[in-house]
């Protein structure tokens, strides 16, 4: 069997094991990988070394988050689209918002959305460290971010985007300690390949305290 066919079959099995109908998704993911290769020099999407290991290091690593994704998804600091684009391809019925501050990378992401006809994806060019448009300021079921900041700082940046039962998915090379997530609690922690996935949500009562503090300062939560 040719190597490319073997890789395609392995990707299909990976998706099917996670409940994804693989035919259309495999085609779209392979198209997405080719787009990264074409755009990388001009948009600095991934390191040149990573181009040769794009699937294992980025695509499969992104798709490994599928079991913990519920509700609408915000992918903050999306960059080349990881993990938001592979996740959106895997679940075309679920809404995904990509938040990216770099104009060059945002142009690439817009091209991906159009080229792959990702009707479930919205792109917002914004910096999460600055006030965000009200349309994306809250209410997500799941929020992801790769290499935006260290885990504790990422939690502080992203928790305001969560809905009442929302969670932040953090990926790291080692297990994370619950003490680093002020106002949050670890809901799950599991190793997937070489990466640990830590699921963090508001601790009981933390959301109410945050809302009360916001109200006291005359602003929305």
Secondary structure, DSSP 8 states (H G I E B T S, - for coil): --HHHHHHHHHHHHHHTTT--HHHHHHHHHHHHHHHHHHHHHH--S-HHHHTTHIIIIIHHHHTTGGG--SSEEEET-TTTTTHHHHHHHTTTS-EEEEE--HHHHHHHHHHHHHTT-TTEEEEE--TTS---GGGSS-EEEEEESSSS-HHHHHHHHGGGEEEEEEEEEEESS---GGGSTTEEEEEEEEETTEEEEEEEE-TTHHHHHHHHHHHTTS--
